[in-house]
Amino acid sequence: MTATTPGTCLTDRALLRLSGEDVRGFLQGLLTNDLGQLAPDRPLWAGLLTPQGKALFDFILWADGDDVLIDCETAQADALARRLKLYRLRRAIVIEPDPSAVHWSPAPTQGTPDPRLPDLGHRWLGEPGEAAQGWHEHRLRLGVTEGVGELGSGETLWLECNARELNGVSFTKGCYVGQENTARMHHRAKVNRRLVVAPLGPESDRTRIAYPELSLMVEQRRIEALGDAIRPAWLTAAIS
């Protein structure tokens, strides 16, 4: 783990450590991304879905020897741990909080590029430190959504969360929870709605969350009705 730098700690993120018997094999059968690609210098963004392919939790996975660390929302860490323990059954796998912190910098001074989009900046794990400033707005203005407040819990199909464009899904890894519907949507090109970030406006049934302090909001919109949504290059390419 890399030494910390003041002003880089993402205080709304927490870490869960999974250790024990074949942790990667356990996660491989649950999560949307391919644990075979996980490496110390290659974190992965992944989701845990409902059987219907809707997002319950999203997070970033980190390799730490034979262990896997899950970089998740602090507010959802306990719920995520409980859900994983349901799937664990009798496996000798320990799921517990890790005291380290998640760090971010918009400049490539240390760490590794965010696995979703290099423009998001670099992340690393280390000792807790001074809170980072600007991460939330930086992420939203790049059109990237995350967390239960924006993705919902069991409300949004994983591909509607832009998982394909942001490297959050593998279509070659085999089965996982929600895989059947996710693969069907991909192969039939049936992603009709997207989560998008837009300038703050009147809320409607499309609105997931509003951020008045940033003059931004997250909405689920049909492809043909994206309106004034922020359209970064990755989203423009996806809908072209």
N, C-alpha and C positions, 0 to 999 in steps of 0.2 A: 504494500500500500504506500502511496505517495504522501510526503509531508504536506501539511496544509498551508494555505496562504490566506491571510486575513481577507474577509469579505467575499468568501467563496462558498460558504456552507448553505446548502438548501435545507432550511430548517423544517420544511413541510414534508421531508422525505425520511423514511426509516429503512432499516435493513433487517431482513430475516435470514438466518443462516440455516441451511439444510445440510446435515452431515449424516454419515452412516452408510448403510448398505445400498449400493447402486443408486445414488441420488439422481444421477443423470438419466438412468433408465426409468426411474419413477416419474420424473418430470417429462420425459420424452412422450409418455403415453397420455399426458394431460394437457400440455401447452401447445400453442400454435406454431412455435418456432422450433428449429432443429437443434437440439442440444449437442449434436455432433459438431456444430460450427462454433460452439462456445470455447473461447480461449482467453488467457490472461489479458491479451491486448485486443480482444474482440468481444465486447459485451453484446447482448442481444435484447431487442425489445420483443415482448411476447404478451399474449393474453391467456387468461383462463376463462373459458366460455361456458354457456349453458349447452345442453345437448342440441338445442336448435341453432347454435352458432352465434348467440348474442353475448356481448362482452359483460363479464362479471367484474373482472379486475384486469388492469394492464400494469406492466412493470418492466424493469430492466434487469436482466440476469448478468451476474458477474462470476467468473471462475476464480476459485481460491483453493488451489490444490485439488483434492478430491471433493471438496465442499462446493456448494453453489450459494451465492448470496443473492437475495432478491431485494432490489431497490424499488420500494413501493411508497405509496402515500402513507404518511404517519397515521392519518385518521382511519385508514383501512387495514393497517397491519394486523391487528388482532383478528378481524373478520377473515382476512386472507389466510392467516395461520390456521384458524379453525377449519376453513374449507379444505385446505391441504391435508389436515389431519384426518378428515373424513375419508379421503381417498387413500391415505397411507395404510389403513387396515392394520395388519400384523407386521408390516415391514419394519425392520430395525433402523428407522430413520428418525433423527432428532430435528425438530423444527422449533427454533427459539430466536428471540431478538438478538441482534449483534450490536455492540456499543459504538461501532464506527459510524461515521457520518458520510453523506453524499455531498460532493463538492462540484462546482461548475464555474467555468470561465468562458466568456465569449471569445477569448483569444486562445490560440493553441500554445499556451505557455507550459502546460503539463497535462497529464491524463490522456484520454483517448477520445476521438470524435464520437459524438452522440450517435448511436447506431441507427436512429431514425433518419437523420438528416445532418450532414456535416455543418451546415450553416447554423445549427443550433448551438454549436460550440463544443467544448471538451468537458468530460466528466471524469471524476476519480473518487476513490474512497480513502478516508483518512480520519484523523482525530477531529472531533467537533471543533468548530471555530466561529469566527464572526459571520453573521448572516450575509448571504449574497444579496445584491440589489439588482433589479432589472430583469431577472430570469423570466418571470411570469409574462411580462409584456413582450419580451424578446421572442418567446415561444409562440405566443398568440399571433404576433404580426407575421410570423412565418407560416401561419395557417395550421399549426400542429395542435391537436387537442389531446388531452390525457385526463385520467382520473374519473372517479365516479360522478363528480359534479358535471362533467362535460360529456362523458361517454354514456352515463347512466349505469345502472346495474341490472342486467338482463333486459335492456330496452333496445339496444342498437346492434345490428348485425356487424360482425367484426370487419368485414370488408367495407361497410359503410363508415367505419372509423378510419378509413384510408390506410388500413393495415398492409395492403399489397404495395402501395406506393412508398410506405415508410418502413419497409423491411420487417414487418411484424408477423409474417406468416411464411411457412414453407409448404409448397405443393408437392414435394417429393418425399417427405419424411415418413409417411404412413399415418396410421390412425391416431387421433387424439379426441378429446371431448369437443363436440361441435364440428368435427372435420367434414362430415358428409355434406351438410348444407353449405359450408364455406367453400368446399371444392366445387360443388354444383354451381354456385354463383359465379365462381371464377371461370369455369370452363364454358358457361353459357353467357358470360359477359353481362350478367344481370344485376349490376350494381346501379340501381336507379336513384338512390339517395346518397347524400354525403353529409358528414358533419363538417361544417365550415365556420370560419370566424368572419364576422361582419361588423361594420360600424354600428354603434349602439342605435337602436331604433325601438319602435313600439314592440312590446312582447306579444307573442302569439303562441298557438299550439306547437309551432315549430321550434320555439326557444327552449334551449336547455339551461342556459345560465347567462346572466348579464353581469358585466363588470363596469358599472358607471364610472369608477375612478380611472379606468383606461379608455372609456368611450368605445368599448367593444362588447360583443356578445357572441355566444356560440349557438348555432342553430342547425337543425337537420333539415336540409332542403333537397328537393328533387333536382336532378341534373339539369333539366330544362328550365329551372326557375332559381338559379343561383343568385340572380340579381346583383346586389352590390357586395357580395362576398369577396373577401380577400382571395386573390388567385395567384399564389406563388407559382413558380415555374413547374414544380412537381405536380401541382393540381391541374394546371393548364394542360400539361402533357397527358395526364390521365383521362381527361374528359374530351380530348380532341378527337 
